[in-house]
Amino acid sequence: MIEWECLLADGHFDALVDAGEPRFVAGQEDDGCVVFALSPRLSATLAEAEQPELERAAMAWSRRRKEDGEIIDGEVAKSILSGPAALAGTARSRGEGVYCWVAQDSRRRPE
């Protein structure tokens, strides 16, 4: 999410981390599950983003991940980014925030 804010809203990684973004709402360290709130700026940016802007951000995100050794196909990146953008649009029209739940697969073993 921090990378998305950097790509879409001209955020700066260190500044976002220093500001406590993303804001953790709930989490359990022992099971790897966390819930965090998207920043109001990222939520608004996603809600307002047009498809070409989302596509450019998705391609840039895919390239960044590849540089770090994580392969995310460009089409998959577009699909991943489009979901939260649609959700942010709906949440904004209702005056609500957007939250993200992340779970680690407990069956996965460290290498």
C-alpha positions as YAML, in Angstrom:
chain: A
units: angstrom
residues:
- id: 1
  name: MET
  ca: [0.00, 0.00, 0.00]
- id: 2
  name: ILE
  ca: [2.88, 2.37, 0.72]
- id: 3
  name: GLU
  ca: [4.25, 1.71, -2.76]
- id: 4
  name: TRP
  ca: [0.84, 2.45, -4.26]
- id: 5
  name: GLU
  ca: [0.67, 5.75, -2.41]
- id: 6
  name: CYS
  ca: [4.16, 6.62, -3.64]
- id: 7
  name: LEU
  ca: [3.21, 5.80, -7.23]
- id: 8
  name: LEU
  ca: [-0.28, 7.29, -7.34]
- id: 9
  name: ALA
  ca: [-0.16, 10.21, -4.90]
- id: 10
  name: ASP
  ca: [3.49, 11.25, -5.03]
- id: 11
  name: GLY
  ca: [4.06, 10.01, -1.51]
- id: 12
  name: HIS
  ca: [7.54, 9.40, -0.17]
- id: 13
  name: PHE
  ca: [8.21, 6.07, 1.51]
- id: 14
  name: ASP
  ca: [10.13, 7.39, 4.52]
- id: 15
  name: ALA
  ca: [7.64, 10.21, 5.12]
- id: 16
  name: LEU
  ca: [4.72, 7.79, 5.03]
- id: 17
  name: VAL
  ca: [6.41, 5.40, 7.45]
- id: 18
  name: ASP
  ca: [7.34, 8.30, 9.75]
- id: 19
  name: ALA
  ca: [3.68, 9.42, 9.66]
- id: 20
  name: GLY
  ca: [2.55, 5.95, 10.77]
- id: 21
  name: GLU
  ca: [1.11, 4.90, 7.43]
- id: 22
  name: PRO
  ca: [-0.47, 2.55, 6.94]
- id: 23
  name: ARG
  ca: [-2.29, 2.78, 10.28]
- id: 24
  name: PHE
  ca: [-2.61, -0.64, 11.88]
- id: 25
  name: VAL
  ca: [-6.09, -1.25, 13.26]
- id: 26
  name: ALA
  ca: [-5.74, -4.81, 14.53]
- id: 27
  name: GLY
  ca: [-3.19, -7.54, 14.42]
- id: 28
  name: GLN
  ca: [-1.86, -10.63, 15.99]
- id: 29
  name: GLU
  ca: [1.87, -11.20, 15.71]
- id: 30
  name: ASP
  ca: [1.56, -14.91, 16.43]
- id: 31
  name: ASP
  ca: [-0.75, -15.74, 13.53]
- id: 32
  name: GLY
  ca: [0.54, -13.23, 10.97]
- id: 33
  name: CYS
  ca: [-2.84, -11.54, 10.40]
- id: 34
  name: VAL
  ca: [-3.14, -7.76, 10.44]
- id: 35
  name: VAL
  ca: [-5.76, -5.17, 9.52]
- id: 36
  name: PHE
  ca: [-4.76, -1.68, 8.51]
- id: 37
  name: ALA
  ca: [-6.52, 1.40, 7.20]
- id: 38
  name: LEU
  ca: [-5.60, 2.96, 3.90]
- id: 39
  name: SER
  ca: [-4.57, 6.56, 4.36]
- id: 40
  name: PRO
  ca: [-7.24, 9.10, 3.44]
- id: 41
  name: ARG
  ca: [-4.96, 10.38, 0.68]
- id: 42
  name: LEU
  ca: [-4.46, 6.93, -0.88]
- id: 43
  name: SER
  ca: [-8.15, 6.11, -0.56]
- id: 44
  name: ALA
  ca: [-9.13, 9.38, -2.28]
- id: 45
  name: THR
  ca: [-6.49, 8.94, -4.98]
- id: 46
  name: LEU
  ca: [-7.64, 5.39, -5.72]
- id: 47
  name: ALA
  ca: [-11.28, 6.49, -5.77]
- id: 48
  name: GLU
  ca: [-10.55, 9.26, -8.29]
- id: 49
  name: ALA
  ca: [-8.03, 7.41, -10.48]
- id: 50
  name: GLU
  ca: [-8.95, 6.84, -14.10]
- id: 51
  name: GLN
  ca: [-8.11, 3.50, -15.73]
- id: 52
  name: PRO
  ca: [-5.02, 4.77, -17.64]
- id: 53
  name: GLU
  ca: [-3.57, 6.15, -14.39]
- id: 54
  name: LEU
  ca: [-4.19, 2.84, -12.61]
- id: 55
  name: GLU
  ca: [-2.57, 0.97, -15.50]
- id: 56
  name: ARG
  ca: [0.56, 3.18, -15.38]
- id: 57
  name: ALA
  ca: [0.82, 2.72, -11.61]
- id: 58
  name: ALA
  ca: [0.33, -1.04, -11.91]
- id: 59
  name: MET
  ca: [3.08, -1.33, -14.52]
- id: 60
  name: ALA
  ca: [5.44, 0.78, -12.39]
- id: 61
  name: TRP
  ca: [4.58, -1.33, -9.32]
- id: 62
  name: SER
  ca: [5.25, -4.52, -11.30]
- id: 63
  name: ARG
  ca: [8.68, -3.17, -12.34]
- id: 64
  name: ARG
  ca: [9.52, -2.18, -8.74]
- id: 65
  name: ARG
  ca: [8.60, -5.60, -7.45]
- id: 66
  name: LYS
  ca: [10.71, -7.23, -10.17]
- id: 67
  name: GLU
  ca: [13.72, -5.15, -9.09]
- id: 68
  name: ASP
  ca: [13.28, -6.64, -5.61]
- id: 69
  name: GLY
  ca: [13.02, -10.18, -7.00]
- id: 70
  name: GLU
  ca: [9.24, -10.51, -6.75]
- id: 71
  name: ILE
  ca: [7.55, -11.19, -10.06]
- id: 72
  name: ILE
  ca: [4.07, -9.72, -10.49]
- id: 73
  name: ASP
  ca: [2.79, -9.86, -14.05]
- id: 74
  name: GLY
  ca: [1.63, -6.48, -15.33]
- id: 75
  name: GLU
  ca: [-1.91, -7.72, -16.02]
- id: 76
  name: VAL
  ca: [-2.08, -9.25, -12.54]
- id: 77
  name: ALA
  ca: [-0.82, -5.97, -11.05]
- id: 78
  name: LYS
  ca: [-3.59, -4.09, -12.91]
- id: 79
  name: SER
  ca: [-6.17, -6.50, -11.58]
- id: 80
  name: ILE
  ca: [-4.84, -6.23, -8.02]
- id: 81
  name: LEU
  ca: [-4.84, -2.42, -8.11]
- id: 82
  name: SER
  ca: [-8.26, -2.15, -9.76]
- id: 83
  name: GLY
  ca: [-10.00, -3.99, -6.92]
- id: 84
  name: PRO
  ca: [-9.02, -1.56, -4.15]
- id: 85
  name: ALA
  ca: [-9.68, 1.38, -6.51]
- id: 86
  name: ALA
  ca: [-13.28, 0.23, -7.06]
- id: 87
  name: LEU
  ca: [-13.69, -0.43, -3.34]
- id: 88
  name: ALA
  ca: [-12.32, 3.03, -2.51]
- id: 89
  name: GLY
  ca: [-14.81, 4.60, -4.91]
- id: 90
  name: THR
  ca: [-17.71, 2.81, -3.25]
- id: 91
  name: ALA
  ca: [-16.46, 3.61, 0.25]
- id: 92
  name: ARG
  ca: [-15.99, 7.27, -0.63]
- id: 93
  name: SER
  ca: [-19.55, 7.57, -1.96]
- id: 94
  name: ARG
  ca: [-20.75, 6.21, 1.40]
- id: 95
  name: GLY
  ca: [-18.42, 8.36, 3.51]
- id: 96
  name: GLU
  ca: [-16.52, 5.29, 4.71]
- id: 97
  name: GLY
  ca: [-12.87, 4.34, 4.96]
- id: 98
  name: VAL
  ca: [-11.05, 1.42, 3.39]
- id: 99
  name: TYR
  ca: [-9.36, -1.30, 5.39]
- id: 100
  name: CYS
  ca: [-7.08, -4.11, 4.29]
- id: 101
  name: TRP
  ca: [-6.80, -7.50, 5.97]
- id: 102
  name: VAL
  ca: [-3.57, -9.39, 5.36]
- id: 103
  name: ALA
  ca: [-3.05, -13.00, 6.39]
- id: 104
  name: GLN
  ca: [0.05, -15.09, 6.11]
- id: 105
  name: ASP
  ca: [-0.43, -18.68, 4.99]
- id: 106
  name: SER
  ca: [0.44, -20.71, 8.09]
- id: 107
  name: ARG
  ca: [1.19, -23.75, 5.92]
- id: 108
  name: ARG
  ca: [4.06, -21.94, 4.26]
- id: 109
  name: ARG
  ca: [7.42, -22.90, 5.67]
- id: 110
  name: PRO
  ca: [10.42, -20.55, 5.77]
- id: 111
  name: GLU
  ca: [13.13, -21.53, 3.31]
...
